[in-house]
C-alpha cells in the first residue's frame, strides 16, 4: 500500500474533516478525497462516514487506524535508519517546544554531541501536538515540552519544576498593570491560573502566542510579562530586567517524552545529560524565587 494513503487517513482523523486535512497536507480537498477512495478500494471497506460535524470512523476505519499507525511508524523508522550519514552508526532525532529550543534544547544537543561521537543528530521544533504526532509516527525519538500527551509506545517524565515570574524592562513597573503589560501565552493552565489571579484586570493590548519570543521585546521596549525564572536570571544580573514584586508566580514544569523502544544507550545518555541541565535550571529558578521573596519581604 502507498504510505501516502495511510498518512492521509491519519491526518483526516487528527484534523476532523477532509478540508482541514487538505490544508495541513498542503494539497487540494479533491486530492484527499481521491486518496481516501483509493484506500477504500484497496481495503474493500469504507473507512469514513461523512457527518455534519465532519467525519467519523466506520468500524472498519477504527480497525485500520492501528495498522495505519504501525505502517507509518515502520516506514519512518526505515527511512530514518537509511538516512544515517556516513561515518556514523546511528541517528538520534531530538525535539523541543519552540519556547524551549533556544536555551535548553540547544544546550542538550551540545552535550549529546560530546558524549555520542558516533551518532548523527536531527533537531525538530514545534508545539506539543505536532511533536507528539511526530513521535507516534516514529519520526521523533525524544522531545521536551510543557504539556505532553501520553500515547502508546511513549513514556513521559517531568524533568524540570519551572516557575513563571513577572519581570519588566522598566524598574518602576508595579503590580498594578498598565498598557506596558504583555500577555505571554504559556498554555491553557497558565491562562486559567492568570485569569483567577487577576480577575479584574483588563485584556492586555498585546499578546505573544509563543511566550519566549517576547523576552527581547520586553527588554528593548521597557514592557512587562511572565517568563520562566531560569530564562531571566542573566538579564536580572545585567539590570536589563527587573522582578515585579507582590504578584503571584505560576508553575511551569517541563517534561521529556521518549520512545519506549529507543536504543538503551541513546536513551540513557539523553536522559542523563538532560537531567544535569534540568538540575542546573532548577537551581537558577530557586535563586530567582529567593530574590523575589526577599523583595516581597522588603516591601511588606
VOMAR-145326 format. One record per residue (C-alpha): x negated, y, z negated. Coordinates in steps of 0.1 Angstrom, whole numbers, plus 5000, padded with zeros to 4 digits. Layout:
N
XYZ/...
***
This chain:
300
500050005000/498850355008/497750504974/499250844985/502750684982/502150584946/500750924937/503651094953/506050874934/504350954901/504351324909/508151324915/508651174881/506451434865/507951724884/511551614881/512551654917/511251654953/511052034956/508752074926/506651764936/506151914971/504952234955/502552064932/501251834960/500952134984/503051955011/506452015025/509651865009/510251665041/506751515038/507651405002/510951265014/509251065042/506750915017/509550804994/511450655024/508350465034/507750344998/511350224995/511050045028/507849865016/509449764983/512849684998/514449884969/515550234962/513350394936/515150724930/518750834926/519551194936/521551374908/522551734902/519651784878/517051644902/516051284905/516450974883/514650644885/516550344896/515950014877/513549914904/511850254901/511350214864/509749874870/507550014897/506350304876/503950094855/502549934886/502050274903/500150394873/497950094873/497350124911/496350494909/494150434879/492250144895/491850344927/490450644909/488150424888/486850264920/486350604937/484750734906/482250454904/481350454941/480550824939/477750794913/474750984926/471550814935/469150754906/472050744880/473750434868/477050574855/479150884857/481051044828/483851284835/484551524806/487351784804/488252084784/491152304780/490452644796/490152824762/487552554751/485552554782/483052844779/481752754744/482552414730/482752214763/479552364778/477652314746/478851954746/477751894781/474252034774/473851794745/475151494766/472751574794/469851544770/471051224754/472151044785/469351084810/470750804834/474250944835/475751184860/478451424849/481551594862/483451864843/487251924846/489252214833/492952254828/495852284804/496751974783/499451834806/497051834836/494151684816/496351414802/497751334837/494151304850/493351064821/496450854828/495350844865/491850734855/490151054868/489051174835/487150984807/487251214777/488551564770/489051824743/492252024739/494552184715/497851994719/497251634731/499951394743/499451034734/499750794763/499050414766/495350344770/494350674754/493150744719/493451084701/491251214673/491251554656/487651684656/487952044645/490252214620/490252564636/491852884624/493153184643/492353524627/493253864638/490454084650/490254424666/487654624686/488854924665/487654914629/490655134619/493354894632/495554794604/498254534596/500954754610/501054654646/501054924673/500654934711/497054814708/498154474697/497954204724/499653874721/497453574728/499453264738/497852974718/500852744723/504252664710/503152604674/501452944672/504353124688/506752974663/504453054633/503753404646/507453484650/508153354615/505253564600/506253884619/510053864624/510454234627/507654314650/508254444685/507354234715/503854324725/503354514757/500654284770/500353904767/497453684778/498553334789/495153194782/494053324748/490353314752/490453534783/491453834763/488453844740/486254064762/489254294769/489954334732/486254434726/486054664755/489354844751/489554854713/492554634711/493654364687/494754004688/494453654673/491353444682/489653134668/487353224639/484553024654/484553244685/484553584668/481653524643/478853654666/480953964676/481654044640/477954024632/477354274661/480054504649/481854454683/484954314665/486354374630/488554144609/492054284603/492854214566/496154144549/497653954578/498153574579/495853334597/497153034617/495852674621/494452584655/493052234654/491152084683/491451724694/489451484715/491351234738/489450944754/489950634774/490050334750/488150124776/485350374781/481850224781/480950194744/477550354749/479150664766/481950684741/479750664710/477350924723/480051164735/481851144701/478551174681/477551494699/481051634698/481251574660/477951754655/479252064673/482652044655/480852044621/478952354631/482152514643/483952434611/481152594591/481452904612/485152914607/484852884569/482253164569/484653394587/487553294564/485453364533/484653704547/488353774554/489153664519/486653904504/488154184524/491654104513/490454094477/488754424480/491954594493/494354424468/
***
